């Protein structure tokens, strides 16, 4: 009887894994925000199922210090020209953009830089195979908030994991959520090719979704049954 149960569980695990790609969520709150802003895109890429749940990847070993790696090695050249026009972005990485009057905060999986004109907040969000090529990418959320009015933007980046301890990192923009007050527009890019040297971040855009937060009720997805720790587990957001 025990053998039959094990076989059933293995079959169920295989079936669930075939429906969705496993996701290693690094910061759950950041991943939940991304999932709420671009649910259809994540479902189309099989990173969420039809109920808005994801399948946790147990095979990935936990790692700490993503924030330090991204601060010291990720280039800010993925930003749109209107965000990158300030002198604070003259640097090959975020550490090089810090000015004497900038205030920096660090945490294990991210950081924030409070400049005179803008505030940058970056979160290492998840690790997953974004485009189905068998290679995992780091999914990073970087929010740029102007202090003198204007539009705030959250860039969702795809960063190939570094191959060495000194490799410079560049992000390919998968999507940009641009907000002016409560009115937000999501620009999604068809990110089939993710290169270590990223080109124009938004060329070509493939979808535009208009979102107005607060006008539609938000409900939690149905709870999912827990699976054994030996395989992917379905996790509600």
C-alpha positions in Angstrom: 0.0 0.0 0.0 2.9 2.3 0.8 4.5 1.6 -2.5 1.2 2.5 -4.3 1.0 5.8 -2.4 4.6 6.7 -3.3 3.9 6.0 -7.0 0.7 8.1 -7.0 2.6 11.0 -5.3 5.4 10.7 -7.9 3.0 10.8 -10.7 1.2 13.8 -9.3 4.4 15.6 -8.8 5.5 14.9 -12.3 2.2 16.1 -13.7 2.3 19.3 -11.6 5.9 20.0 -12.7 4.9 19.6 -16.3 2.2 22.3 -16.0 4.4 24.9 -14.3 8.1 25.6 -14.1 9.6 25.5 -10.6 10.3 28.9 -9.0 12.8 29.6 -6.2 11.2 32.7 -4.5 13.9 34.7 -2.7 11.7 37.6 -1.4 8.1 36.5 -1.2 6.6 40.0 -0.8 8.5 41.3 -3.9 7.4 38.2 -5.9 3.8 38.6 -4.8 3.9 42.3 -6.0 5.3 41.1 -9.4 2.7 38.4 -9.7 -0.1 40.7 -9.0 1.1 43.2 -11.6 1.9 40.8 -14.4 -0.2 37.7 -13.6 -1.0 36.8 -17.2 2.6 37.1 -18.3 3.8 34.8 -15.6 1.0 32.3 -16.4 1.9 32.4 -20.1 5.5 31.6 -19.1 4.3 28.8 -16.8 5.7 30.4 -13.7 2.2 30.6 -12.2 -0.7 28.2 -12.7 -4.3 29.1 -13.6 -5.1 29.8 -10.0 -2.1 32.1 -9.4 0.0 29.6 -7.5 3.7 28.8 -8.1 5.6 25.5 -7.7 8.6 25.9 -5.2 11.9 24.6 -6.4 13.6 22.5 -3.7 16.6 21.6 -5.8 18.1 25.1 -5.6 20.5 25.6 -2.7 19.8 28.7 -0.6 22.2 31.5 -1.0 22.7 34.7 0.9 24.2 38.0 -0.1 22.4 38.6 -3.3 22.0 42.3 -2.3 25.8 42.8 -2.0 26.5 41.0 -5.3 23.9 43.2 -7.2 25.1 46.4 -5.5 28.7 45.8 -6.4 28.3 44.2 -9.8 25.0 45.0 -11.5 25.1 47.8 -14.1 22.3 50.4 -14.0 22.4 50.9 -17.8 19.1 49.1 -18.2 17.2 52.2 -17.1 15.2 54.4 -19.6 16.9 57.6 -20.7 14.5 59.7 -18.5 15.6 57.8 -15.4 19.3 57.7 -16.3 19.7 61.3 -17.3 20.9 62.3 -13.8 24.6 62.3 -12.9 23.9 59.8 -10.1 23.9 57.0 -12.8 27.4 57.6 -14.1 28.9 54.4 -12.9 29.5 50.8 -14.1 27.6 49.5 -11.1 25.2 50.8 -8.4 28.0 51.1 -5.9 29.7 53.6 -8.3 26.6 55.8 -8.4 26.7 56.6 -4.7 27.4 60.3 -4.1 28.6 61.9 -0.8 25.1 63.0 0.1 23.5 59.7 -0.9 22.0 57.4 1.8 22.4 53.7 1.3 20.7 50.8 3.1 21.5 47.2 2.7 19.7 43.9 3.5 20.6 40.4 2.6 18.6 40.3 -0.7 18.6 44.0 -1.8 19.4 47.6 -1.1 18.2 51.1 -1.5 20.0 54.3 -2.5 18.4 57.6 -1.5 19.7 60.3 -3.9 18.8 64.0 -3.8 16.5 63.6 -6.8 15.5 59.9 -6.8 15.3 56.9 -4.6 16.3 53.5 -6.0 15.1 50.3 -4.3 16.2 46.9 -5.6 15.0 43.4 -4.5 16.4 40.0 -5.6 13.0 38.5 -6.2 13.2 35.0 -7.6 15.2 32.4 -9.6 13.4 30.7 -12.5 13.7 29.7 -16.2 12.0 32.7 -17.7 12.0 31.8 -21.4 12.0 28.0 -21.3 15.6 27.5 -22.6 16.6 25.3 -19.6 18.7 28.1 -18.0 17.7 29.8 -14.8 17.8 33.6 -14.5 17.8 35.9 -11.5 14.6 37.9 -11.5 15.3 41.3 -10.0 12.9 44.2 -9.2 14.3 47.7 -9.3 12.0 50.7 -8.4 12.9 54.2 -9.4 10.9 56.9 -7.5 11.4 60.6 -8.4 11.3 63.1 -5.6 10.2 66.1 -7.7 7.1 64.6 -9.3 6.8 62.5 -12.4 6.4 58.8 -13.0 7.8 56.0 -10.9 9.0 52.9 -12.6 9.6 49.3 -11.5 11.9 47.4 -13.8 11.7 43.7 -13.7 15.1 42.4 -14.8 16.5 39.1 -16.0 20.1 38.7 -14.9 22.1 35.6 -15.9 23.7 34.1 -12.7 27.4 35.0 -12.5 29.9 32.4 -13.6 32.7 33.8 -11.5 33.2 35.9 -8.4 34.2 39.0 -10.4 31.9 38.8 -13.5 30.1 42.1 -14.1 26.3 41.7 -14.3 23.9 43.2 -16.8 20.1 43.0 -16.7 17.7 42.5 -19.6 14.3 44.2 -18.9 11.4 41.8 -19.0 8.8 44.4 -18.0 8.4 47.9 -16.7 5.5 48.9 -14.5 5.1 52.7 -14.9 2.9 54.6 -12.5 1.6 58.2 -12.2 -0.4 58.3 -9.0 -2.7 55.3 -9.0 -2.7 54.9 -12.8 -0.2 52.3 -13.9 0.8 50.9 -17.2 2.7 47.6 -17.6 5.0 47.3 -20.6 6.0 43.7 -21.3 8.9 42.6 -23.5 9.1 39.3 -25.4 12.3 38.3 -23.7 13.3 35.2 -25.7 17.0 36.0 -25.8 18.6 36.9 -22.5 22.2 38.0 -23.1 24.9 38.8 -20.6 25.4 42.1 -22.5 21.9 43.5 -22.7 20.8 45.7 -25.5 17.9 48.2 -25.7 15.8 47.2 -22.8 12.4 47.8 -24.3 12.8 47.0 -28.0 10.5 45.7 -29.1 7.6 45.8 -26.6 5.0 43.1 -27.2 2.1 43.8 -24.8 0.7 46.7 -22.9 -1.7 46.2 -20.0 -3.5 49.2 -18.4 -3.9 48.7 -14.6 -5.7 50.9 -12.1 -5.0 49.7 -8.6 -7.9 49.8 -6.1 -10.7 49.6 -8.6 -11.0 45.8 -8.6 -11.3 43.5 -5.5 -8.3 41.3 -4.9 -9.0 37.8 -3.6 -6.5 35.2 -2.4 -6.1 32.2 -4.7 -7.5 28.9 -3.4 -5.2 27.0 -1.1 -3.2 24.2 -2.5 -2.4 20.8 -1.1 1.1 20.3 0.2 3.4 17.9 -1.6 6.3 16.0 -0.1 9.6 17.8 0.1 11.2 15.5 -2.5 9.6 17.3 -5.4 8.1 20.6 -6.4 5.4 22.0 -4.1 2.6 24.2 -5.1 2.7 27.5 -3.1 -0.1 30.2 -3.0 1.1 33.8 -3.2 
